[in-house]
């Protein structure tokens, strides 16, 4: 065992499909090797109310609502290196498709025109996050230090990027290590 302290890592999930975090889990047995080097302090399955100070923050998803923006800004303040994981974080990708419509139309379609537990009206309370007029990628809100592109990025690309960053190097991307499903 190394005397070197583990790198503290926090991962968060904003608006998106969660495919990037599933690809992270696809590291399979390499996760054990990775966990020898890192301490995962926050993940999408943890229920922390505050984000602790960490070395690396990893963000999946785009900013879709005020809560996403708050979590993103808080993570940026609490981490030394911020990584955008996947194309939703980098470009807005699939969540940003709703930018093609007026926000009120999207809400009406979701709550009034389809079966809903809200009795045919758009809820206007704390049960629904305040949506942004447009979904936006994370670099429009905070400085991003590294990107892991793909939709979702495959486990090999995540492994490559994390091991490069942990070694103090910036990952270099080419079309052979970026995946789009």
Secondary structure, 3 states (H helix, E strand, C coil): CCCCCCEEEEEEECECCCHHHHHHHCCCCHHHHHHCCEEEEECCCCCCCCCCCEEEEEEECEEEEHHHHHHHHHHHHHEEEEEEECHHHHHCCHHHHHHHCCHHHHHHHHHCCCCCCCCCCCCCCCCCCCEEEEEECHHHCCCCCEEECCECCCHHHHHHHHHHHHCCCCCCCCHHHCCEC
